[in-house]
Structure formats: structure tokens, C-alpha cells
Amino acid sequence: MYRFKPELRIPGPVPVPSEVSLQMAKPVINHRGAVFKEKFPKVLSRLQGLFETKNPIYMITGSGTSGMEAAVSNLVSPGTPVLCLVGGFFGKRWADLCAAYKAEVHTLEFPWDRAVDPDQVKDFLADHPQIELVFMVQNESSTAVLNDVEAVSQARGDHQALLVVDAVSALGGTPCQMDARGLDVVVSASQKCLMTPPGTAFIALSERARAYMEKVESSRYYFDLRKYEQFMDKGETPFTPNIHNVFALEEALMMMEAEGLDNVYARHMLMRDMMRAGARALDLELLVSDADASPTVTAVKLPQADEFRQRIREKYGVEFAGGQGIHAGQIFRVGHMGYATPLDVLTSLAVLEIELKKLGKAVEAAERVLTAR
Ligand SMILES: *Cc1c(COP(=O)(O)O)cnc(C)c1O
């Protein structure tokens, strides 16, 4: 048995470029010192470019869920009527978090292989004028569905509800356009499309969301974004940040800017289309239609998916992800986000076609997509 190189093909965390991981080896600096104070605001303004927003971005040390909890704890008072759009595991996480903060939780359930239907959201809001917050997921990693945040934002019409978006596995893989789309709150994290190690979450709030936050009565301390706001003016965070994650993130954002954000998004679409063409050439059934398919992760139906994944992990060191919730054991998911290229998709497809004894089929189909671009 030989030693494998880690070959992560999961929807986060993702591999990290060596330029980025080298940042993690830098000496520790004072988070209240001059170097950090100079660097931190620059990283936040790079993030604003990615969010496509003029709104302030708060950085929290924690995983993506810490950013989600920061959103809920700063926006939900006991009894606040909220609507959660649930079409997968992470949509359900919004509903669970809102329940934990004692919101009056309404949910609209969508099939776990399809995008959120904006018309249903529109009808629900028309019947429920009291709803104050709508929570949704842009890229539902558990099902590999990309939801149309712009359509949901517009479906609100002149309804009062603020729209809160989990963009953890979307930001950096597909356009965010926070301001143009009228998104009120956007949450993301370092370890997905931003090709940085896990440990940092970000949250951006519109002016309306910031005003709303002022009157929220829930208990909060570590996640109290008013504290983050006060320290932001000094170029600091209220509590010790994940300093090295900030260094690493800056490097990753510079790499993405150098590639060009449009090119980054086009690369993700190309990888998606190659992956889907290859899977189809192997007669595998995709969980999601072309119209709703995620650019950052692909879900493939397969009986005994977990045993199949285990064989592939043991033979080749390639890690695919399993199914979550109702899809546990029924699908496997191939991540193609962040530090990933068409070559990574070709190698994913190569191990699939070897295991399925359909040599040549998937790689050839994907190569046709690649050369046609
Ligand atoms: C990864 C992910 C999260 C956050 O998960 P953590 O493990 O807390 O970082 C949230 N939402 C989506 C859609 C995700 O893909």
C-alpha cells in the first residue's frame, strides 16, 4: 500500500493553494498592533468586492455555522415571525437556529432535489404580512442545488421582510451581487470557494438590516455585531481573531482577483458542465436538473453510494462526500469549488469510470465540454 496525496473532492473544506497555506506559517502578531490594523480593513474591503456590496462586513472566528448563528442572534427576538425556505440540510439548519432563538418559525418545504420556487414565496408572504425575516440558502450543498436568490428577493415585492442568505458554499463560486439583488444579510465562510482553511465566517448587513438589528432583544455576547462594528473603526475585532486565517484569506482573495472574478465563476460553470457530462456518459443519474444545478458541487444518485465511496477512498485516496438527510446512502457528491480545476474533474471522472468499468466514456465526454469552451 502506498501513501496517498489527499485528494479532496468534497463540498468543503477544500484544498488550499500552497501560497495560501504558507501564510498560515507566518509569525503570530499582535491583533491590536499596527500590522494587523493595517491589514484587516484591506481584507474586509477585498471581501466587499466579492460580495459586491458597499455594506460593512463583519468577520467572526468560527465555522460557517457561527456566521449563521450570528445572523440569527442579531436579528431574531423571541416570538419574531420568520419564514425559512427549506430544500435541504442547510435550509433546515436555518429553521433549527431560528427555533433555538425562539422565533415563530414558518417553513416552506421544497423537494430536496429542486430549487426554491419564488412564486410560492410570493404567495406565502402575501398571506403572511407579519413575517419579518426570510432565511434561505443560495447554494444548498446537501442537494447540489443553486437557488435563485435574486428571484426570491424580488418575490418579496414591497413586503417588509428582510432576506437573509447562506452563501457559505456559493460566495466565490457564483456571483453574489448583494446590493444589486437587494439581499439584506449574506453569510459566508473561509473554507469553501475561498480556498482558505476553515475557521472564519463573514457576515454582511444592509443598512436596513443594521437598523433592524438595533431593536432586537435576544441575548447575545460573542456574536453581538454591535461590538464588531465598534471595533471595526479601529481596524480590529472585539475578540482575538484567527489571525492566520486573515493572512491566508488575503492571499486567496488576491489570487482570485488576479484570475478575474468573471473567470473564476466561468471556471466553476465549466467544471459543473464537465462533471455532469461525464456522469451522464457513465449512465449515472444526476439528482438535480440542469436548470437548478450548482456550479460548485454535483450530486449523483447511486445505490450503495457509501460503499462505493469507501472503495474509491481506499483505492485512490479520492474523497467524495456522501448524502445528508433523506439522501444518506443514496447519493454521492463531488465538490468542484475553490482551488479546483478541470483537471480535478477529469481525475474524479477517471476513478468513477474505472470503478464502473466503463473506461474512456466519462473523460471523453468531459473533454468535449472542455474543448468546446
Ligand atoms: C459548509 C456549509 C455551511 C457551514 O458549515 P460549517 O461546518 O459550520 O462551516 C453552511 N451552509 C452551507 C450551504 C454549507 O455548504
The ligand as an SDF file (V2000), in Angstrom:
LIG
                    3D

 15 15  0  0  0  0  0  0  0  0999 V2000
  -20.4910   24.2220    4.7160 C   0  0  0  0  0  0  0  0  0  0  0  0
  -21.7820   24.9210    4.7820 C   0  0  0  0  0  0  0  0  0  0  0  0
  -22.2030   25.6040    5.9400 C   0  0  0  0  0  0  0  0  0  0  0  0
  -21.4020   25.7460    7.1870 C   0  0  0  0  0  0  0  0  0  0  0  0
  -20.8990   24.6100    7.7310 O   0  0  0  0  0  0  0  0  0  0  0  0
  -19.7750   24.6850    8.8530 P   0  0  0  0  0  0  0  0  0  0  0  0
  -19.4150   23.2590    9.0390 O   0  0  0  0  0  0  0  0  0  0  0  0
  -20.3740   25.3010   10.0570 O   0  0  0  0  0  0  0  0  0  0  0  0
  -18.6590   25.5390    8.3200 O   0  0  0  0  0  0  0  0  0  0  0  0
  -23.3940   26.2880    5.8830 C   0  0  0  0  0  0  0  0  0  0  0  0
  -24.1360   26.3090    4.7890 N   0  0  0  0  0  0  0  0  0  0  0  0
  -23.7860   25.6850    3.6570 C   0  0  0  0  0  0  0  0  0  0  0  0
  -24.6610   25.7740    2.4650 C   0  0  0  0  0  0  0  0  0  0  0  0
  -22.5980   24.9730    3.6250 C   0  0  0  0  0  0  0  0  0  0  0  0
  -22.2230   24.3490    2.4980 O   0  0  0  0  0  0  0  0  0  0  0  0
  1  2  1  0
  2  3  1  0
  2 14  2  0
  3  4  1  0
  3 10  2  0
  4  5  1  0
  5  6  1  0
  6  7  2  0
  6  8  1  0
  6  9  1  0
 10 11  1  0
 11 12  2  0
 12 13  1  0
 12 14  1  0
 14 15  1  0
M  END
$$$$
